[in-house]
Amino acid sequence: MVGFAGGHVSALKANLSIIKGASLIGVDFRQFGERNTEKRIELEREVVAMWCDGRVKPLVNRTLPLERFAEASALAQDRATVGRVVLTVE
C-alpha cells in the first residue's frame, strides 16, 4: 500500500510491476465511498469497531484547544507533520 496524507510522498519504480508480474491499482477512497455507499458504511463500522477494541491506534502528533485552530490548521497542512492534529473543545 502506498499513500500519503502529508509528509514524504512515496514513489514506486516504474518497472517493478513488470519484473514482479504484478498490477498497480490506484484507489481514491472518497470516490469509492461516493459510488459504493453501503460498502463504505460497512467499512467505516469495521474500522470504528477495530478502534474501540484497541486494534487501531491513530498516531496523534499534536493536541490543541479549539482556540488555537489557526495553528492546528497550519500544522495539518504542513507536509512535515506526521500523524493527526486534534482539536479539543472544553
C-alpha positions as MATLAB code, in Angstrom:
seq = 'MVGFAGGHVSALKANLSIIKGASLIGVDFRQFGERNTEKRIELEREVVAMWCDGRVKPLVNRTLPLERFAEASALAQDRATVGRVVLTVE';
ca = [
       0.000    0.000    0.000;
       1.325    3.395   -0.949;
      -0.385    6.572    0.112;
       0.162    9.933    1.662;
      -1.786   12.412    3.704;
       1.226   14.544    4.464;
       4.954   14.249    4.871;
       7.001   12.118    2.481;
       5.325   11.089   -0.778;
       6.279    7.510   -1.591;
       7.422    6.523   -5.055;
       7.474    3.225   -6.911;
       9.932    2.169   -9.570;
       8.044    2.104  -12.856;
       9.377   -1.313  -13.887;
       8.525   -3.024  -10.573;
       5.175   -4.347  -11.767;
       6.745   -5.752  -14.951;
       9.542   -7.503  -13.057;
       7.180   -8.906  -10.415;
       4.365   -9.670  -12.849;
       2.030   -7.558  -10.689;
      -0.586   -4.896  -11.241;
      -0.624   -1.416   -9.777;
      -4.097   -0.182   -8.874;
      -4.971    3.300   -7.651;
      -7.937    3.873   -5.349;
      -9.420    7.141   -4.158;
     -11.408    6.147   -1.062;
     -13.543    9.286   -1.233;
     -14.726    8.422   -4.738;
     -15.159    4.773   -3.748;
     -17.450    5.880   -0.909;
     -19.492    8.104   -3.197;
     -20.083    5.229   -5.621;
     -20.444    2.431   -3.045;
     -22.261    3.993   -0.099;
     -23.341    0.724    1.543;
     -19.841   -0.762    1.377;
     -18.331    2.499    2.699;
     -20.678    2.409    5.692;
     -19.771   -1.244    6.317;
     -16.039   -0.461    6.171;
     -16.444    2.550    8.467;
     -18.242    0.369   11.025;
     -15.434   -2.206   10.856;
     -12.759    0.466   11.377;
     -14.666    2.014   14.311;
     -15.032   -1.453   15.877;
     -11.278   -2.034   15.487;
     -10.624    1.354   17.129;
     -12.995    0.536   20.011;
     -11.214   -2.820   20.503;
      -7.836   -1.087   20.569;
      -6.639   -2.740   17.333;
      -6.295    0.638   15.578;
      -4.366    3.403   17.307;
      -4.159    6.610   15.262;
      -0.886    8.483   15.578;
      -1.611   11.834   17.214;
       1.074   14.415   16.510;
      -0.393   17.294   18.486;
      -3.500   18.084   20.565;
      -4.553   21.727   20.740;
      -7.574   23.604   22.133;
     -10.110   24.884   19.612;
      -8.954   28.453   20.295;
      -5.662   27.555   18.546;
      -7.451   26.484   15.352;
      -5.208   28.570   13.074;
      -2.080   26.897   14.473;
      -3.680   23.440   14.188;
      -4.696   24.152   10.597;
      -1.161   25.239    9.694;
       0.266   22.068   11.287;
      -2.242   19.863    9.437;
      -1.277   21.458    6.125;
       2.467   21.250    6.806;
       3.922   18.329    4.865;
       6.408   17.765    7.713;
       3.634   16.894   10.204;
       3.262   13.140   10.682;
       0.083   11.963   12.373;
      -3.142   13.687   13.310;
      -3.611   17.177   14.669;
      -6.503   17.039   17.140;
      -8.613   19.968   18.317;
     -10.238   19.722   21.751;
     -13.350   21.514   22.978;
     -13.586   22.290   26.671;
];
